[in-house]
């Protein structure tokens, strides 16, 4: 009868269906289950990382993706602004090209001493021309090499700064330059692995002059070229940018009521490549 | 038999094999509703009778027309016997044995050669516990079954034609009426008496359409085919030229019917019925003979009707031709009435087993379907979870990466800022000093007043003091806490009296206070002052000092607090080393602390 063959067909189809389901289970469902299980670990890991990131960083704690993107964008803007400021500062405080070249070379004492003498002579001559009294201590105060100096190349920068500031004083018409001193440079290394170091070069100068002359002097030293031009101040070749760190201005005497004695401490800056072997400087500003 | 053991195909062939034609219905039963999907009449001649050489061709034609389906077939009434057995007070548990014993007695055959079936009837007449018992020789039923063996289909129901007629009538007329059902075939007539809606008597006698044809042939002395044709096309009973001999034969046939009915009525006087109480339903292939029904109506006490239609279905004409086949379908689906199935025992057992297997298979398929559904749902769920997890991991990693990037940017900014911060701090000091100095220089003073000193606080307190004049108190070194910080000092000398001098000072202080550069502008107390200006440039008793405390220089503070900076650096370094090789550039420079 046909029933038998139908029975066989039905049983066979049931068996085939069972096999198909078993194959499906083995080939699709189990791998899916394993994949699902495998997803749990990275999921938990990422969650833990997020938690850690949020715990250690108040800036991103509880923030959404959108807020983070805003913070991120703001940081990028700040970085751009910082880079622009860095460029401005670099151009403002850059030493004249000769000095910049010497700063990158191995220090040659002979070259330095020649330059020191040359600048000292030029300053004395200029003061003589402008009838500005310069005490011997001033010319003797030009930076001098000593064996203890760990960074003699900085002398070039110090010399340029002192020379420029003193010439500016002479050109401003002060009555006398009575003292000059260069405290030790301050190392503002920006970071442990930064390739550069920012050196602050303090310069302490004591001058006597009228308020007008002293104003011109401060303007010459502290303003940028555009500012000097705006105030119609004299041009001082090779004068690097400087900041005023300390000032003490006193009326000098009753005989000459217009005279003021000013003790000012300026700061020049040099951005130098840091030698690889240099130890980390922890000095604070 | 159990109707639930029917195969799930749900379509069946009900086949009524007559002597001149085979009538077949393709039926189905969907949720108790019987439906006819097709019908077919196949003529049978001498060479195509069951068991003859032409029979397979008939079956093939049937299969081609209506398809292959399980079967319900009829066996000739004369091969079976059905009767009422009254078993008053019989124990329900021994009914089967009693009936079996009675059947053996009645048939004179052994138990093993008989097929029988029975069903209980409603009490009627003198019967208080009647049973309708049908039995037949097993060999005759098997012979009928074997005629369909070549179809290779299951035979699910075997019934006598009379029982099938009763079943069809019950389906057509659910009300408990009385009827005489007559199937006029070619070789004989089958009769069933229906009392109060249930079949109570069946019989047959060998007068049928063939005898009518023979009579016509004898009268006309023509060939059989011609006589047959004349019987089916000419009205030889009530027409213009009636055939008296045929009328006599029909009268004899009618008389036999009346005798059967009256005999049965006489056996059941309690019913108090007469022949006129019976509706006479005429069906079968020969019932369509022209003039027959009209002749019978005109000459009989009985109320003859044709089988009008099969109930609840599209009209099939002539409906009476399919009455037996329809009854077989009703028997198959067991739609009321006592069971009268003549399915051989081994077929019953096989069918029962088959039903069990099918139930089992249905259960298996159900389990498989549920499993497949569960797997499908599980697969979808896992796909969904994996996709969701991947999305969330992706988002989380994006957030994490952005957070790390933010950290790196912060460190980068801190480092870059540290590189310029000392310059910015000095510039801020410079601007504050120049601006303060400028304001002092430009401040209008009375003609007898002048500034004698201007200094930043550090210079003011670190500069060597002048020796005190004779008889004057010496300036002592101030404690660090008493010193001003982040401030400027200006000393002022005037020839004005104290009151006016103070007015000048107040005006100066009020003016300087308006500048956002200063946090506080005030006079300097005597103990905070230092002797740095020569007496010669001062007016005695007219010497004052002012302090200009600046707002905090923001450039003196680093961008990141030291602790936060250390944590960020350590965290980024750790992540860079352990997990985020693919995060891009290395950790930014760490500012020196």
Contacts between the chains, C-beta under 8 A, distances in Angstrom:
chain1	res1	chain2	res2	distance
A	1	B	149	7.9
A	1	B	152	5.8
A	1	B	153	7.6
A	1	B	154	6.8
A	2	B	68	7.5
A	2	B	152	3.8
A	2	B	153	5.8
A	2	B	154	7.5
A	3	B	154	5.4
A	3	B	350	7.9
A	3	B	354	6.6
A	7	B	354	7.8
A	7	B	357	6.8
A	10	B	361	5.6
A	11	B	361	7.3
A	14	B	361	6.3
A	14	B	364	5.2
A	14	B	365	6.5
A	14	B	368	6.8
A	17	B	365	7.6
A	17	B	368	5.1
A	17	B	372	7.9
A	18	B	368	6.3
A	21	B	368	6.4
A	21	B	371	5.7
A	21	B	372	5.9
A	21	B	375	6.6
A	24	B	375	6.3
A	25	B	375	6.4
A	28	B	379	6.5
A	29	B	375	5.8
A	29	B	378	6.3
A	29	B	379	6.0
A	29	B	382	7.6
A	32	B	379	6.3
A	32	B	382	4.4
A	32	B	383	7.0
A	32	B	386	7.1
A	33	B	382	6.4
A	35	B	382	7.7
A	35	B	386	5.8
A	36	B	382	5.0
A	36	B	385	5.7
A	36	B	386	5.6
A	36	B	389	7.6
A	39	B	385	7.6
A	39	B	386	5.9
A	39	B	389	4.2
A	39	B	390	7.1
A	39	B	393	7.3
A	40	B	389	7.8
A	42	B	393	5.9
A	43	B	389	5.5
A	43	B	392	6.9
A	43	B	393	5.6
A	43	B	396	7.8
A	46	B	393	5.6
A	46	B	396	4.3
A	46	B	397	5.9
A	46	B	400	6.3
A	47	B	396	6.7
A	49	B	400	5.5
A	49	B	575	7.6
A	49	B	579	7.6
A	50	B	396	5.9
A	50	B	399	6.4
A	50	B	400	5.6
A	50	B	403	7.4
A	52	B	571	7.2
A	53	B	400	6.2
A	53	B	403	4.6
A	53	B	404	7.1
A	53	B	407	7.6
A	53	B	571	7.4
A	54	B	403	7.6
A	56	B	567	4.8
A	56	B	568	6.9
A	56	B	571	5.4
A	57	B	403	6.9
A	57	B	406	7.8
A	57	B	407	6.1
A	57	B	564	7.7
A	57	B	567	7.7
A	57	B	568	6.4
A	57	B	571	7.8
A	58	B	564	7.2
A	59	B	406	6.7
A	59	B	410	6.8
A	60	B	403	4.7
A	60	B	406	6.0
A	60	B	407	7.8
A	65	B	395	7.3
A	65	B	398	6.8
A	65	B	399	5.3
A	65	B	402	6.8
A	68	B	399	6.5
A	68	B	402	4.8
A	68	B	403	6.2
A	68	B	406	6.1
A	69	B	402	6.6
A	71	B	406	5.6
A	72	B	402	6.1
A	72	B	405	6.3
A	72	B	406	5.1
A	72	B	409	6.5
A	75	B	406	6.4
A	75	B	409	4.0
A	75	B	410	6.3
A	75	B	413	5.8
A	76	B	409	6.6
A	78	B	413	5.4
A	79	B	409	6.6
A	79	B	412	6.3
A	79	B	413	5.4
A	79	B	416	6.4
A	82	B	413	6.3
A	82	B	416	4.5
A	82	B	417	5.6
A	82	B	420	6.9
A	83	B	416	6.9
A	85	B	420	5.6
A	85	B	424	7.3
A	86	B	416	6.7
A	86	B	419	6.5
A	86	B	420	5.2
A	89	B	420	5.4
A	89	B	423	5.1
A	89	B	424	7.9
A	93	B	423	7.0
A	186	B	422	7.8
A	188	B	418	7.8
A	188	B	421	7.9
A	188	B	422	4.4
A	189	B	592	4.9
A	190	B	415	5.9
A	190	B	416	7.8
A	190	B	418	4.4
A	190	B	419	3.7
A	190	B	589	7.4
A	190	B	591	5.9
A	190	B	592	6.6
A	191	B	415	4.6
A	191	B	418	6.3
A	191	B	419	7.7
A	191	B	589	4.2
A	191	B	590	5.2
A	191	B	591	4.2
A	191	B	592	5.3
A	192	B	589	7.3
A	192	B	590	5.2
A	192	B	591	7.7
A	192	B	592	5.3
A	193	B	589	4.7
A	193	B	590	6.3
A	194	B	415	6.5
A	194	B	419	6.7
A	194	B	589	5.0
A	194	B	591	7.8
A	194	B	592	7.6
A	196	B	419	6.8
A	198	B	419	6.2
A	198	B	420	7.8
A	198	B	422	6.1
A	198	B	423	7.3
A	200	B	422	6.0
A	200	B	426	7.6
A	211	B	441	6.9
A	215	B	441	7.6
A	218	B	434	6.9
A	222	B	430	5.8
A	222	B	434	6.6
A	243	B	423	7.2
A	243	B	426	3.5
A	243	B	427	5.5
A	243	B	429	6.8
A	243	B	430	4.5
A	244	B	426	7.8
A	244	B	429	6.8
A	244	B	430	4.3
A	244	B	433	5.2
A	244	B	434	7.0
A	245	B	426	6.1
A	245	B	429	6.4
A	245	B	430	7.9
A	246	B	455	8.0
A	246	B	456	5.3
A	246	B	458	5.7
A	246	B	459	4.4
A	247	B	433	5.7
A	247	B	437	7.6
A	247	B	454	7.1
A	247	B	455	6.3
A	247	B	456	5.7
A	247	B	459	6.4
A	248	B	453	7.6
A	248	B	454	7.7
A	248	B	455	4.1
A	248	B	456	7.5
A	248	B	459	4.1
A	248	B	460	6.9
A	248	B	463	5.6
A	248	B	532	7.4
A	249	B	437	7.7
A	249	B	453	6.8
A	249	B	454	4.6
A	249	B	455	6.8
A	250	B	452	6.7
A	250	B	453	5.0
A	250	B	455	8.0
A	250	B	532	6.2
A	250	B	533	5.5
A	251	B	450	7.2
A	251	B	451	7.5
A	251	B	452	4.5
A	251	B	453	7.2
A	251	B	533	6.6
A	251	B	537	4.4
A	252	B	537	7.6
A	253	B	534	7.2
A	253	B	536	6.3
A	253	B	537	6.7
A	254	B	536	4.8
A	254	B	537	5.6
A	257	B	450	7.8
A	257	B	537	7.7
A	263	B	459	6.9
A	263	B	463	7.3
A	265	B	459	7.6
A	267	B	426	5.0
A	269	B	422	7.5
A	269	B	423	5.5
A	269	B	426	8.0
A	271	B	419	8.0
A	280	B	592	6.1
A	281	B	592	7.0
A	282	B	592	6.8
A	282	B	593	7.6
A	285	B	421	7.9
A	285	B	422	4.6
A	285	B	425	6.5
A	285	B	556	7.9
